[in-house]
Amino acid sequence: MIVLIGSVLFILLILFAIRQQMRGLAGWKAALLVVAGSGVIVVLSFGLPIVGFRNFG
């Protein structure tokens, strides 16, 4: 489930960056937005299971 949600979030992030670039955002700012957003998605994708299974078993 987390893999599915992460994939959808990556697609939405890329579409958001493209839309912002079409509105006049500089290319390097759009790339920075994708990098920062990707980092957040990766932290959520790996951090939530680690926190959830910390006291498991």
Predicted model as a PDB file, atoms N, CA, C, CB and O in Angstrom, pLDDT in the B-factor column:
MODEL        1                                                                  
ATOM      1  N   MET A   1       0.822  -1.192   0.000  1.00 75.00           N  
ATOM      2  CA  MET A   1       0.000   0.000   0.000  1.00 75.00           C  
ATOM      3  C   MET A   1       0.870   1.262   0.000  1.00 75.00           C  
ATOM      4  CB  MET A   1      -0.937  -0.005   1.208  1.00 75.00           C  
ATOM      5  O   MET A   1       0.577   2.239  -0.688  1.00 75.00           O  
ATOM      6  N   ILE A   2       1.943   1.211   0.790  1.00 76.00           N  
ATOM      7  CA  ILE A   2       2.829   2.378   0.848  1.00 76.00           C  
ATOM      8  C   ILE A   2       3.510   2.600  -0.496  1.00 76.00           C  
ATOM      9  CB  ILE A   2       3.887   2.204   1.956  1.00 76.00           C  
ATOM     10  O   ILE A   2       3.732   3.741  -0.901  1.00 76.00           O  
ATOM     11  N   VAL A   3       3.843   1.507  -1.192  1.00 80.00           N  
ATOM     12  CA  VAL A   3       4.466   1.630  -2.513  1.00 80.00           C  
ATOM     13  C   VAL A   3       3.498   2.296  -3.490  1.00 80.00           C  
ATOM     14  CB  VAL A   3       4.900   0.239  -3.046  1.00 80.00           C  
ATOM     15  O   VAL A   3       3.904   3.138  -4.291  1.00 80.00           O  
ATOM     16  N   LEU A   4       2.241   1.927  -3.425  1.00 87.00           N  
ATOM     17  CA  LEU A   4       1.226   2.531  -4.293  1.00 87.00           C  
ATOM     18  C   LEU A   4       1.054   4.012  -3.983  1.00 87.00           C  
ATOM     19  CB  LEU A   4      -0.117   1.802  -4.139  1.00 87.00           C  
ATOM     20  O   LEU A   4       1.012   4.838  -4.895  1.00 87.00           O  
ATOM     21  N   ILE A   5       0.957   4.349  -2.718  1.00 88.00           N  
ATOM     22  CA  ILE A   5       0.783   5.748  -2.333  1.00 88.00           C  
ATOM     23  C   ILE A   5       2.019   6.561  -2.706  1.00 88.00           C  
ATOM     24  CB  ILE A   5       0.503   5.863  -0.823  1.00 88.00           C  
ATOM     25  O   ILE A   5       1.896   7.690  -3.181  1.00 88.00           O  
ATOM     26  N   GLY A   6       3.215   5.996  -2.495  1.00 88.00           N  
ATOM     27  CA  GLY A   6       4.439   6.698  -2.859  1.00 88.00           C  
ATOM     28  C   GLY A   6       4.525   6.969  -4.346  1.00 88.00           C  
ATOM     29  O   GLY A   6       4.946   8.047  -4.765  1.00 88.00           O  
ATOM     30  N   SER A   7       4.124   5.988  -5.148  1.00 90.00           N  
ATOM     31  CA  SER A   7       4.138   6.171  -6.609  1.00 90.00           C  
ATOM     32  C   SER A   7       3.173   7.269  -7.044  1.00 90.00           C  
ATOM     33  CB  SER A   7       3.779   4.855  -7.317  1.00 90.00           C  
ATOM     34  O   SER A   7       3.503   8.096  -7.894  1.00 90.00           O  
ATOM     35  N   VAL A   8       1.997   7.271  -6.463  1.00 93.00           N  
ATOM     36  CA  VAL A   8       1.006   8.303  -6.795  1.00 93.00           C  
ATOM     37  C   VAL A   8       1.513   9.672  -6.370  1.00 93.00           C  
ATOM     38  CB  VAL A   8      -0.350   8.001  -6.118  1.00 93.00           C  
ATOM     39  O   VAL A   8       1.329  10.649  -7.096  1.00 93.00           O  
ATOM     40  N   LEU A   9       2.147   9.758  -5.206  1.00 93.00           N  
ATOM     41  CA  LEU A   9       2.680  11.039  -4.753  1.00 93.00           C  
ATOM     42  C   LEU A   9       3.805  11.542  -5.658  1.00 93.00           C  
ATOM     43  CB  LEU A   9       3.182  10.917  -3.323  1.00 93.00           C  
ATOM     44  O   LEU A   9       3.899  12.742  -5.913  1.00 93.00           O  
ATOM     45  N   PHE A  10       4.660  10.634  -6.145  1.00 92.00           N  
ATOM     46  CA  PHE A  10       5.710  11.031  -7.084  1.00 92.00           C  
ATOM     47  C   PHE A  10       5.107  11.587  -8.373  1.00 92.00           C  
ATOM     48  CB  PHE A  10       6.627   9.836  -7.400  1.00 92.00           C  
ATOM     49  O   PHE A  10       5.573  12.604  -8.887  1.00 92.00           O  
ATOM     50  N   ILE A  11       4.088  10.936  -8.890  1.00 94.00           N  
ATOM     51  CA  ILE A  11       3.441  11.405 -10.119  1.00 94.00           C  
ATOM     52  C   ILE A  11       2.807  12.767  -9.892  1.00 94.00           C  
ATOM     53  CB  ILE A  11       2.378  10.395 -10.598  1.00 94.00           C  
ATOM     54  O   ILE A  11       2.949  13.664 -10.723  1.00 94.00           O  
ATOM     55  N   LEU A  12       2.110  12.927  -8.774  1.00 95.00           N  
ATOM     56  CA  LEU A  12       1.491  14.215  -8.472  1.00 95.00           C  
ATOM     57  C   LEU A  12       2.540  15.309  -8.280  1.00 95.00           C  
ATOM     58  CB  LEU A  12       0.621  14.101  -7.222  1.00 95.00           C  
ATOM     59  O   LEU A  12       2.329  16.453  -8.683  1.00 95.00           O  
ATOM     60  N   LEU A  13       3.651  14.963  -7.676  1.00 94.00           N  
ATOM     61  CA  LEU A  13       4.721  15.931  -7.477  1.00 94.00           C  
ATOM     62  C   LEU A  13       5.294  16.401  -8.814  1.00 94.00           C  
ATOM     63  CB  LEU A  13       5.829  15.325  -6.610  1.00 94.00           C  
ATOM     64  O   LEU A  13       5.513  17.596  -9.011  1.00 94.00           O  
ATOM     65  N   ILE A  14       5.530  15.484  -9.713  1.00 94.00           N  
ATOM     66  CA  ILE A  14       6.068  15.845 -11.025  1.00 94.00           C  
ATOM     67  C   ILE A  14       5.070  16.693 -11.807  1.00 94.00           C  
ATOM     68  CB  ILE A  14       6.429  14.583 -11.823  1.00 94.00           C  
ATOM     69  O   ILE A  14       5.453  17.676 -12.441  1.00 94.00           O  
ATOM     70  N   LEU A  15       3.805  16.321 -11.763  1.00 95.00           N  
ATOM     71  CA  LEU A  15       2.785  17.124 -12.443  1.00 95.00           C  
ATOM     72  C   LEU A  15       2.690  18.521 -11.846  1.00 95.00           C  
ATOM     73  CB  LEU A  15       1.425  16.432 -12.367  1.00 95.00           C  
ATOM     74  O   LEU A  15       2.518  19.496 -12.576  1.00 95.00           O  
ATOM     75  N   PHE A  16       2.800  18.626 -10.520  1.00 94.00           N  
ATOM     76  CA  PHE A  16       2.767  19.929  -9.866  1.00 94.00           C  
ATOM     77  C   PHE A  16       3.958  20.784 -10.289  1.00 94.00           C  
ATOM     78  CB  PHE A  16       2.752  19.762  -8.346  1.00 94.00           C  
ATOM     79  O   PHE A  16       3.807  21.979 -10.546  1.00 94.00           O  
ATOM     80  N   ALA A  17       5.137  20.178 -10.362  1.00 93.00           N  
ATOM     81  CA  ALA A  17       6.331  20.922 -10.775  1.00 93.00           C  
ATOM     82  C   ALA A  17       6.207  21.394 -12.221  1.00 93.00           C  
ATOM     83  CB  ALA A  17       7.589  20.054 -10.609  1.00 93.00           C  
ATOM     84  O   ALA A  17       6.593  22.517 -12.543  1.00 93.00           O  
ATOM     85  N   ILE A  18       5.674  20.546 -13.086  1.00 93.00           N  
ATOM     86  CA  ILE A  18       5.480  20.945 -14.485  1.00 93.00           C  
ATOM     87  C   ILE A  18       4.492  22.095 -14.576  1.00 93.00           C  
ATOM     88  CB  ILE A  18       4.988  19.754 -15.331  1.00 93.00           C  
ATOM     89  O   ILE A  18       4.702  23.042 -15.334  1.00 93.00           O  
ATOM     90  N   ARG A  19       3.426  22.016 -13.814  1.00 94.00           N  
ATOM     91  CA  ARG A  19       2.422  23.089 -13.826  1.00 94.00           C  
ATOM     92  C   ARG A  19       3.016  24.399 -13.310  1.00 94.00           C  
ATOM     93  CB  ARG A  19       1.199  22.694 -12.974  1.00 94.00           C  
ATOM     94  O   ARG A  19       2.739  25.466 -13.859  1.00 94.00           O  
ATOM     95  N   GLN A  20       3.829  24.321 -12.259  1.00 92.00           N  
ATOM     96  CA  GLN A  20       4.452  25.532 -11.732  1.00 92.00           C  
ATOM     97  C   GLN A  20       5.450  26.118 -12.722  1.00 92.00           C  
ATOM     98  CB  GLN A  20       5.146  25.237 -10.405  1.00 92.00           C  
ATOM     99  O   GLN A  20       5.581  27.338 -12.826  1.00 92.00           O  
ATOM    100  N   GLN A  21       6.154  25.256 -13.449  1.00 92.00           N  
ATOM    101  CA  GLN A  21       7.109  25.747 -14.446  1.00 92.00           C  
ATOM    102  C   GLN A  21       6.373  26.425 -15.591  1.00 92.00           C  
ATOM    103  CB  GLN A  21       7.983  24.594 -14.980  1.00 92.00           C  
ATOM    104  O   GLN A  21       6.856  27.419 -16.134  1.00 92.00           O  
ATOM    105  N   MET A  22       5.215  25.904 -15.965  1.00 93.00           N  
ATOM    106  CA  MET A  22       4.428  26.548 -17.031  1.00 93.00           C  
ATOM    107  C   MET A  22       3.913  27.904 -16.591  1.00 93.00           C  
ATOM    108  CB  MET A  22       3.252  25.658 -17.447  1.00 93.00           C  
ATOM    109  O   MET A  22       3.693  28.782 -17.425  1.00 93.00           O  
ATOM    110  N   ARG A  23       3.717  28.088 -15.298  1.00 93.00           N  
ATOM    111  CA  ARG A  23       3.251  29.376 -14.774  1.00 93.00           C  
ATOM    112  C   ARG A  23       4.375  30.388 -14.619  1.00 93.00           C  
ATOM    113  CB  ARG A  23       2.572  29.174 -13.443  1.00 93.00           C  
ATOM    114  O   ARG A  23       4.128  31.539 -14.258  1.00 93.00           O  
ATOM    115  N   GLY A  24       5.612  29.970 -14.888  1.00 93.00           N  
ATOM    116  CA  GLY A  24       6.712  30.917 -14.871  1.00 93.00           C  
ATOM    117  C   GLY A  24       7.773  30.656 -13.824  1.00 93.00           C  
ATOM    118  O   GLY A  24       8.685  31.468 -13.666  1.00 93.00           O  
ATOM    119  N   LEU A  25       7.687  29.554 -13.104  1.00 90.00           N  
ATOM    120  CA  LEU A  25       8.715  29.227 -12.127  1.00 90.00           C  
ATOM    121  C   LEU A  25       9.990  28.820 -12.854  1.00 90.00           C  
ATOM    122  CB  LEU A  25       8.240  28.100 -11.177  1.00 90.00           C  
ATOM    123  O   LEU A  25       9.937  28.094 -13.847  1.00 90.00           O  
ATOM    124  N   ALA A  26      11.126  29.283 -12.364  1.00 93.00           N  
ATOM    125  CA  ALA A  26      12.410  28.965 -13.002  1.00 93.00           C  
ATOM    126  C   ALA A  26      12.653  27.461 -12.976  1.00 93.00           C  
ATOM    127  CB  ALA A  26      13.572  29.706 -12.298  1.00 93.00           C  
ATOM    128  O   ALA A  26      12.166  26.758 -12.090  1.00 93.00           O  
ATOM    129  N   GLY A  27      13.409  26.975 -13.956  1.00 90.00           N  
ATOM    130  CA  GLY A  27      13.661  25.546 -14.077  1.00 90.00           C  
ATOM    131  C   GLY A  27      14.394  24.959 -12.891  1.00 90.00           C  
ATOM    132  O   GLY A  27      14.082  23.851 -12.453  1.00 90.00           O  
ATOM    133  N   TRP A  28      15.373  25.694 -12.361  1.00 92.00           N  
ATOM    134  CA  TRP A  28      16.121  25.172 -11.221  1.00 92.00           C  
ATOM    135  C   TRP A  28      15.263  25.136  -9.969  1.00 92.00           C  
ATOM    136  CB  TRP A  28      17.366  26.009 -10.974  1.00 92.00           C  
ATOM    137  O   TRP A  28      15.470  24.285  -9.103  1.00 92.00           O  
ATOM    138  N   LYS A  29      14.299  26.051  -9.858  1.00 92.00           N  
ATOM    139  CA  LYS A  29      13.395  26.029  -8.705  1.00 92.00           C  
ATOM    140  C   LYS A  29      12.431  24.848  -8.802  1.00 92.00           C  
ATOM    141  CB  LYS A  29      12.607  27.355  -8.609  1.00 92.00           C  
ATOM    142  O   LYS A  29      12.096  24.228  -7.793  1.00 92.00           O  
ATOM    143  N   ALA A  30      11.991  24.545 -10.012  1.00 91.00           N  
ATOM    144  CA  ALA A  30      11.123  23.384 -10.201  1.00 91.00           C  
ATOM    145  C   ALA A  30      11.884  22.102  -9.889  1.00 91.00           C  
ATOM    146  CB  ALA A  30      10.571  23.343 -11.641  1.00 91.00           C  
ATOM    147  O   ALA A  30      11.331  21.179  -9.292  1.00 91.00           O  
ATOM    148  N   ALA A  31      13.160  22.042 -10.294  1.00 93.00           N  
ATOM    149  CA  ALA A  31      13.979  20.866  -9.990  1.00 93.00           C  
ATOM    150  C   ALA A  31      14.206  20.745  -8.486  1.00 93.00           C  
ATOM    151  CB  ALA A  31      15.332  20.942 -10.729  1.00 93.00           C  
ATOM    152  O   ALA A  31      14.171  19.643  -7.938  1.00 93.00           O  
ATOM    153  N   LEU A  32      14.437  21.861  -7.826  1.00 94.00           N  
ATOM    154  CA  LEU A  32      14.604  21.856  -6.376  1.00 94.00           C  
ATOM    155  C   LEU A  32      13.325  21.406  -5.675  1.00 94.00           C  
ATOM    156  CB  LEU A  32      15.013  23.246  -5.884  1.00 94.00           C  
ATOM    157  O   LEU A  32      13.377  20.698  -4.669  1.00 94.00           O  
ATOM    158  N   LEU A  33      12.192  21.817  -6.205  1.00 93.00           N  
ATOM    159  CA  LEU A  33      10.900  21.391  -5.663  1.00 93.00           C  
ATOM    160  C   LEU A  33      10.746  19.877  -5.783  1.00 93.00           C  
ATOM    161  CB  LEU A  33       9.741  22.106  -6.393  1.00 93.00           C  
ATOM    162  O   LEU A  33      10.274  19.227  -4.851  1.00 93.00           O  
ATOM    163  N   VAL A  34      11.137  19.319  -6.909  1.00 94.00           N  
ATOM    164  CA  VAL A  34      11.034  17.863  -7.110  1.00 94.00           C  
ATOM    165  C   VAL A  34      11.992  17.125  -6.181  1.00 94.00           C  
ATOM    166  CB  VAL A  34      11.332  17.492  -8.584  1.00 94.00           C  
ATOM    167  O   VAL A  34      11.628  16.096  -5.612  1.00 94.00           O  
ATOM    168  N   VAL A  35      13.200  17.632  -6.021  1.00 95.00           N  
ATOM    169  CA  VAL A  35      14.174  16.979  -5.143  1.00 95.00           C  
ATOM    170  C   VAL A  35      13.695  17.012  -3.696  1.00 95.00           C  
ATOM    171  CB  VAL A  35      15.553  17.655  -5.262  1.00 95.00           C  
ATOM    172  O   VAL A  35      13.739  15.995  -3.005  1.00 95.00           O  
ATOM    173  N   ALA A  36      13.242  18.167  -3.238  1.00 95.00           N  
ATOM    174  CA  ALA A  36      12.769  18.282  -1.856  1.00 95.00           C  
ATOM    175  C   ALA A  36      11.520  17.426  -1.628  1.00 95.00           C  
ATOM    176  CB  ALA A  36      12.471  19.753  -1.514  1.00 95.00           C  
ATOM    177  O   ALA A  36      11.401  16.749  -0.607  1.00 95.00           O  
ATOM    178  N   GLY A  37      10.604  17.464  -2.578  1.00 94.00           N  
ATOM    179  CA  GLY A  37       9.394  16.651  -2.455  1.00 94.00           C  
ATOM    180  C   GLY A  37       9.688  15.169  -2.484  1.00 94.00           C  
ATOM    181  O   GLY A  37       9.054  14.395  -1.768  1.00 94.00           O  
ATOM    182  N   SER A  38      10.646  14.763  -3.308  1.00 94.00           N  
ATOM    183  CA  SER A  38      11.038  13.358  -3.359  1.00 94.00           C  
ATOM    184  C   SER A  38      11.647  12.916  -2.029  1.00 94.00           C  
ATOM    185  CB  SER A  38      12.034  13.120  -4.505  1.00 94.00           C  
ATOM    186  O   SER A  38      11.403  11.803  -1.563  1.00 94.00           O  
ATOM    187  N   GLY A  39      12.429  13.788  -1.436  1.00 94.00           N  
ATOM    188  CA  GLY A  39      13.001  13.472  -0.125  1.00 94.00           C  
ATOM    189  C   GLY A  39      11.940  13.275   0.933  1.00 94.00           C  
ATOM    190  O   GLY A  39      12.036  12.368   1.760  1.00 94.00           O  
ATOM    191  N   VAL A  40      10.931  14.123   0.907  1.00 93.00           N  
ATOM    192  CA  VAL A  40       9.828  13.992   1.869  1.00 93.00           C  
ATOM    193  C   VAL A  40       9.072  12.687   1.639  1.00 93.00           C  
ATOM    194  CB  VAL A  40       8.862  15.194   1.758  1.00 93.00           C  
ATOM    195  O   VAL A  40       8.719  11.998   2.595  1.00 93.00           O  
ATOM    196  N   ILE A  41       8.824  12.349   0.390  1.00 91.00           N  
ATOM    197  CA  ILE A  41       8.101  11.111   0.080  1.00 91.00           C  
ATOM    198  C   ILE A  41       8.910   9.895   0.524  1.00 91.00           C  
ATOM    199  CB  ILE A  41       7.793  11.024  -1.431  1.00 91.00           C  
ATOM    200  O   ILE A  41       8.345   8.946   1.067  1.00 91.00           O  
ATOM    201  N   VAL A  42      10.212   9.912   0.302  1.00 91.00           N  
ATOM    202  CA  VAL A  42      11.056   8.780   0.715  1.00 91.00           C  
ATOM    203  C   VAL A  42      11.086   8.661   2.233  1.00 91.00           C  
ATOM    204  CB  VAL A  42      12.492   8.942   0.168  1.00 91.00           C  
ATOM    205  O   VAL A  42      11.007   7.554   2.766  1.00 91.00           O  
ATOM    206  N   VAL A  43      11.198   9.774   2.928  1.00 91.00           N  
ATOM    207  CA  VAL A  43      11.193   9.742   4.395  1.00 91.00           C  
ATOM    208  C   VAL A  43       9.873   9.189   4.911  1.00 91.00           C  
ATOM    209  CB  VAL A  43      11.440  11.149   4.973  1.00 91.00           C  
ATOM    210  O   VAL A  43       9.866   8.384   5.842  1.00 91.00           O  
ATOM    211  N   LEU A  44       8.767   9.603   4.328  1.00 88.00           N  
ATOM    212  CA  LEU A  44       7.472   9.081   4.748  1.00 88.00           C  
ATOM    213  C   LEU A  44       7.328   7.604   4.417  1.00 88.00           C  
ATOM    214  CB  LEU A  44       6.353   9.867   4.095  1.00 88.00           C  
ATOM    215  O   LEU A  44       6.798   6.836   5.220  1.00 88.00           O  
ATOM    216  N   SER A  45       7.796   7.203   3.243  1.00 88.00           N  
ATOM    217  CA  SER A  45       7.645   5.815   2.815  1.00 88.00           C  
ATOM    218  C   SER A  45       8.450   4.856   3.687  1.00 88.00           C  
ATOM    219  CB  SER A  45       8.068   5.669   1.365  1.00 88.00           C  
ATOM    220  O   SER A  45       8.006   3.740   3.959  1.00 88.00           O  
ATOM    221  N   PHE A  46       9.632   5.286   4.126  1.00 87.00           N  
ATOM    222  CA  PHE A  46      10.460   4.411   4.960  1.00 87.00           C  
ATOM    223  C   PHE A  46      10.289   4.700   6.446  1.00 87.00           C  
ATOM    224  CB  PHE A  46      11.919   4.558   4.579  1.00 87.00           C  
ATOM    225  O   PHE A  46      10.447   3.805   7.276  1.00 87.00           O  
ATOM    226  N   GLY A  47       9.971   5.933   6.779  1.00 87.00           N  
ATOM    227  CA  GLY A  47       9.859   6.304   8.187  1.00 87.00           C  
ATOM    228  C   GLY A  47       8.610   5.781   8.865  1.00 87.00           C  
ATOM    229  O   GLY A  47       8.660   5.347  10.016  1.00 87.00           O  
ATOM    230  N   LEU A  48       7.495   5.818   8.166  1.00 84.00           N  
ATOM    231  CA  LEU A  48       6.251   5.339   8.776  1.00 84.00           C  
ATOM    232  C   LEU A  48       6.296   3.858   9.132  1.00 84.00           C  
ATOM    233  CB  LEU A  48       5.092   5.595   7.844  1.00 84.00           C  
ATOM    234  O   LEU A  48       5.893   3.502  10.239  1.00 84.00           O  
ATOM    235  N   PRO A  49       6.769   2.971   8.247  1.00 84.00           N  
ATOM    236  CA  PRO A  49       6.860   1.565   8.654  1.00 84.00           C  
ATOM    237  C   PRO A  49       7.860   1.341   9.788  1.00 84.00           C  
ATOM    238  CB  PRO A  49       7.248   0.711   7.464  1.00 84.00           C  
ATOM    239  O   PRO A  49       7.627   0.496  10.653  1.00 84.00           O  
ATOM    240  N   ILE A  50       8.963   2.081   9.798  1.00 85.00           N  
ATOM    241  CA  ILE A  50       9.948   1.908  10.865  1.00 85.00           C  
ATOM    242  C   ILE A  50       9.337   2.305  12.201  1.00 85.00           C  
ATOM    243  CB  ILE A  50      11.220   2.741  10.582  1.00 85.00           C  
ATOM    244  O   ILE A  50       9.500   1.592  13.191  1.00 85.00           O  
ATOM    245  N   VAL A  51       8.644   3.420  12.244  1.00 84.00           N  
ATOM    246  CA  VAL A  51       7.992   3.852  13.486  1.00 84.00           C  
ATOM    247  C   VAL A  51       6.875   2.888  13.852  1.00 84.00           C  
ATOM    248  CB  VAL A  51       7.436   5.290  13.346  1.00 84.00           C  
ATOM    249  O   VAL A  51       6.697   2.562  15.026  1.00 84.00           O  
ATOM    250  N   GLY A  52       6.124   2.431  12.865  1.00 82.00           N  
ATOM    251  CA  GLY A  52       5.001   1.535  13.143  1.00 82.00           C  
ATOM    252  C   GLY A  52       5.418   0.178  13.648  1.00 82.00           C  
ATOM    253  O   GLY A  52       4.726  -0.406  14.482  1.00 82.00           O  
ATOM    254  N   PHE A  53       6.543  -0.347  13.163  1.00 85.00           N  
ATOM    255  CA  PHE A  53       6.981  -1.679  13.550  1.00 85.00           C  
ATOM    256  C   PHE A  53       8.074  -1.663  14.618  1.00 85.00           C  
ATOM    257  CB  PHE A  53       7.471  -2.419  12.339  1.00 85.00           C  
ATOM    258  O   PHE A  53       8.686  -2.694  14.899  1.00 85.00           O  
ATOM    259  N   ARG A  54       8.316  -0.504  15.207  1.00 85.00           N  
ATOM    260  CA  ARG A  54       9.384  -0.386  16.204  1.00 85.00           C  
ATOM    261  C   ARG A  54       9.128  -1.290  17.415  1.00 85.00           C  
ATOM    262  CB  ARG A  54       9.522   1.072  16.661  1.00 85.00           C  
ATOM    263  O   ARG A  54      10.047  -1.953  17.895  1.00 85.00           O  
ATOM    264  N   ASN A  55       7.913  -1.318  17.898  1.00 82.00           N  
ATOM    265  CA  ASN A  55       7.588  -2.111  19.078  1.00 82.00           C  
ATOM    266  C   ASN A  55       6.864  -3.402  18.721  1.00 82.00           C  
ATOM    267  CB  ASN A  55       6.742  -1.296  20.031  1.00 82.00           C  
ATOM    268  O   ASN A  55       6.202  -4.001  19.569  1.00 82.00           O  
ATOM    269  N   PHE A  56       6.988  -3.829  17.477  1.00 78.00           N  
ATOM    270  CA  PHE A  56       6.289  -5.038  17.011  1.00 78.00           C  
ATOM    271  C   PHE A  56       7.095  -6.266  17.388  1.00 78.00           C  
ATOM    272  CB  PHE A  56       6.056  -4.994  15.475  1.00 78.00           C  
ATOM    273  O   PHE A  56       8.252  -6.416  16.996  1.00 78.00           O  
ATOM    274  N   GLY A  57       6.479  -7.120  18.136  1.00 68.00           N  
ATOM    275  CA  GLY A  57       7.101  -8.398  18.473  1.00 68.00           C  
ATOM    276  C   GLY A  57       8.044  -8.266  19.554  1.00 68.00           C  
ATOM    277  O   GLY A  57       8.658  -9.252  19.963  1.00 68.00           O  
TER     278      GLY A  57                                                      
ENDMDL                                                                          
END                                                                             
